[in-house]
């Protein structure tokens, strides 16, 4: 296994007329990157390409947490600055980010901005067993949650995710929450760049929800792999990623197999349960490490008077109060924090393996192409 670390940037496929070159340069200049981007061209078995890379001192370990600060950006206050942070991270990519057109690259940046904005605003109640939705949804076992007649997808998702719209919190697992945030961001982008696809997306959710593995297959692609893992501190705002729990016994607790989050930029990750306390990489590693210490078992439960042999197996659960106390104790001790990070800042083991791996995934997830001429989503 060899980590990829060279700056490969963004690669646009196909021949580029002069007008396209000018349009791309003007677009990069709008975000203050025109003089910081180098460009070269080449050809391979798939045809010609143009490559764009950030002409900037490469951060140690390709750590993108400090990009906004280095570029003097305020992404929390400015859409333009958030787009600039996204672009800069893409242009530092250790593997080539391939797009079939400049239009698709522009949509990808905007879509990532929508993911970050939706993720910042989302507040939910964590629950792996119960699922609640506003009245604009109805549920059946066959369809999952689908739209009620007369309700549109975008406002229904906003009402579900954002308590400043609905006035209450709805119950979600972290994985399902990421699907809803992605769906909202995707719908907002299709509204701009491909209205016919938005109509198809809404029609899909009027008859059948797509979720779990089929959701990933329909809408997302991964970059990086266990064979060529991404640097553990390289993230692009809008990435969906998984931090794995490498402790097998506590990973058996439903909802604690790992943690699905989005990267928000500036070294922060979504915390849907406490949005005013977004996760940092260090905090997330320490928290997941201490899940092993919060592991508890229920006492046997059964019919009164039944024999001990007839009692069902104890059910594992997580005592969050113990986890919180352990996390605070570790973070207050620099040496203890370094020891935990040494264990957790390793790439995760393959599925089903619990050996010497840490919690860092080798890949990230991003939305597939959305423009009419290069559409890749599967509905």
N, C-alpha and C positions, 0 to 999 in steps of 0.2 A: 504494500500500500504506500503510495507516494502522494503527498499533498501537492496540489497545484497552487502555484504562487506567483507566476509571472503575470504581468499586466497585459491581458489580451483585449480588453475593452469591448466595444460594440462593433459588430460586423453586419453590413447591409448587403444583401445578395442582389445580383443583377447589375447590368450596365447603367451608368449614371450620366445623363446628359448634363450640360453645363447649368441649365436652369435648376436642376435638382441639387447640384453642388451649392449653388448660391443660396437656395432656399434653406438647405441644411445649415450652412454657416450663419445665416441670419438668425435662425432659430436658436442655435447654440449661443450666439451673441446676446440674444434677449435675456439669457440667464447668466450672463457675465462669464461665460466659458469660452467664448470665441478664440481668445488668445492663449487659452490653456489646453487646447485640444490639438493633437497632431493627427494627421491623416495619411494613410498609405493605401495601396491597392494591390490586388493580386488575383490569381485565378487558381482553381483547384478542380477536382473531378465534378463538382457541382456547378462550376461556372465562375464568372468574375464576382469580386466583392470589393467593397470599400470598408476600411477599418478606421475607427475613431478611438483614440486613447487619451486619457488625461495626462498632460505633460506636467506632472506634479510629483514632488518627492513621495515615493511610495511609502505609506505608513508601515511601521514595523509590524510584521506578522499580518499585513494587510488588514489591520484593525480599522474599521470604518466608523467607529464610535465618535471620533474627533473630527470628522470631515466638516460638519457644519461650523464648528468653532474655528477650524483652520481657514475656512472660506468666509468667515465673518457673516454667517447667515443666522436668521431668526425664523426657523421653519414653523414654530408654533404660532407666529404672528403673520406669516406671509405665505400665500400659496406659491408665489414665485420662488421664494427661498426654499420651500419644501421640494418643489420640482428640481431646483438646482442641486440639492443634496441627493435626490434620487439619481439625477443624471451623472453626478460626479461618482457615485458608488458604482453605477453601471460601467462607466468609462474606466474604472479601476479593476474591472472584473478579471479574476485569474483564469477564467475560461471565456472563449468568445461568446458574447451574447448575440446570437444570430436573429436578425429580423428580415423579413422578405421585402420591406419597403420602409422609407422614411415615415410614411403615414402610420405604419404599424408600430414603429419605435415611439412616435409621439403619443399614440394611444396607450402604449404600455406605461409610459411615464405618468400620464394622466390617471390611468387606472390604479396605479400604485398610490398616487395622491389620494384618490377616493378611498382606498383601503385604509390608509393611515387616518384620514379624517373620520371615517366610520368607526374605526377601532378606538380612537381616542374618546368618542362620545358614547360608546356602548357600555352599559352597566347591566349586569345580570345576577341572578341568584344561582349559585352552583348546586346542581342536583343531577346525579347520574340515573335516577330512577323515575323522577317525575318530570313532565314537560308541560309547560303552560304557554298559551298563546292568546293574543287578543281575539275579540269576536270576529275579526275579519278572516280568521282561519277556521277550518274544520278538519277533524282528524278521523281517519279510519285506519284500521290495521293494514289494509291493502294499499292505501295511497299515501300514508303519512299525512303531514299537515299540508293541506292545499287551500287555495284561496276561495273564499266565499264568493258567490256571484255578485258582481257589481263592485268588487274591490280590486284596485290596481296593485301591482307588485311592489313598486318603490315605496309608496306611503305605508303599505302594510308592513314592510320590513322595518321602516323607520319607527313605526309605532311599537314594534316588537322589541327592538334593540335599544331604543333611546328613551329612558324614563322622563326626560324633559319634554317629550312629546306625549307619552302615554300616562305619565303620573304614577307608574308602578314598575316593579321589577318582575321579570318572567324567568322561569327556571330553565337552565340549560346545562349540558355538559360542555367542557371547553372545546371539544371537537366540533359539536354541532354549532356552537357559537361562531366558530371560524367560518363554517359554511355559510351562515346567514350574512356575516360581514362581507365575505367574498361575493355572495349573490347580489347584495345591495350595491357594492362598488361596480360589479360587472353591469348591472342594469343601468346604472347612471352613465357608464361609458357608452353602452349601446344606444342609449337615448340620444347621444351626441353623434356617434359615428356610424351607427347601423340600426336605425329604428325598426326595420323589418325583423331583425334578429331579436330585438327587445319584445316585439309582439309574439314571436315564437317562444321566447323564454317565459313570458306571462302565460301563454296558452299551456305550456308544459306544467306550470305550477297550478293551473286550474284543474288538471286531471291527475297528475302524479308527481310527487316530490322526488327529486334525485338526491341521494344522500350516501354518505360513507364511501365505500370503494367506487361505486359508479359515479359519484360526484367528482372525485379526483380524476377518473378516466375521462369524463366528459369535458372538464373545464381547465385542468391544470397540467403542467409539465414540471419535471424536476430538473434541476441542474446541480452538478456534483454527484458523486457516487461513493460507495464504500471502497471501490478500487482506486478512485482518484478523488479523495475528499476535499471539500473546500476548506480554507483556513478557518479555524474555530472562532475567529473574531471578525470574519468577513460577512457582512449582512447589508442588504439593500432595503431601504424603506419600502414596505409593502410585501416583503417576503413572508410566506407562511412557513413555519418550521415547527419541529417537534424536539423537545428536550426529553430524553428517555430516562426513566427510573432504572438504574442498573442494579438495584437491590431486589432480587427475585421475590422474597416473601412479601415485602410491602407492595410490590408491583401487582400482586394478586388482589389488592383492594381495588374495587371498581372505581375508576376515575383517577387512580394514582399510578397507572401504567407509565405515565409520562405527562407532559404538559404541552398542549398545542397553543401557539401564540403567533402574533404578527410582530415583525420588527417595525417600530415607529420612527426610527432614526434617532440620532443623538445618543446612542447607547441604551435606548429604552425599548422595552417589549410590553405588549398589552397585558393589563391586569383587569379582566372584565369584572372582577368581584370588588376590587378597590381601585377604580380608575385614577384616583388622585395619588396613587402609589404605584406607578408603572414599574415593572421589574427591570433591574439591571442584569447583566450577564452573571455578575458575581452573586447577587442575591438569589437568582434562579438556581444556580448551581448549589448554593448552600442550602436552600429550602428543600430541593429534591434530595440532597444527601440526608437530611434529617427526617425524611419520611420514614426511614427505617426505625427511628426512635419513637415515632408517633404510632407505630403499628400496635393495635390492640385486638383482642378477641372477645366477642360476646360470650356470656355464659350459655350453657346448653338451654335450649328452649324446646318444650314438648308438652304433651298432654299431661295434666296433673295425675300423678299416680303411675305413670308409665315407667318402665324399666330404664335404667341408664343406657342399656345397649340400644334402646329404641330412639334415643334422643338424636336429633340431627347434629351434624358437625357444627362446631363453633364458626361464627361468621367473622372474618377479619374486618376491622374498621380503622379509621385514622383519627387520632386525637390531635386536632389542630392546635390546641392550646400548648401541648408539649412541643410540637414542631415550632411554633412561634417563639417559645422560650429558648429552645436550642439554637434557633437561627440568630436571635439577638445575642446570645452568649458567644457564639462563634464569631459573629461580625465585630464584636467588641474586642476580640483577641486577634491581632494581625497574624501571629504564628499559626493559630488554629485555622484561620481563614486560608492561609497558604496551603496548609496540609489538606484541607477539604478540596481546594481548587486543583491541587496536584492529582487528586483522585478523580475529580469530576470533569475537568477540562481535557478529557480524552475523548476520542471518537467512540461512539457507541459500538457495542458488539452487534453482530448480525442478529436478525430475528430469532428468538428462541434460545439465544446464548446469553448466559450471565457469567462472565469470567472477569477479565481485567479492564473492560471498557468503561467509559464514563457516560456522561449524559449528552454529549454534543453529537448532533446528527451530521452526516457527511454531505447532505444535500439540502436544498431549499426548494420551495414550490412557488410557481408563478402562473398567471393565467395565460392560456393559449391565445393565438392570434384572433382578432375580433373584426377586422375591417372586411367589407364585402368581398373584395378581390382576393383576400388571403384567409378567409374565415376557417377556423379549425375546431370550433366548439361542436360538440355532438349532442343533439337534442332528439 
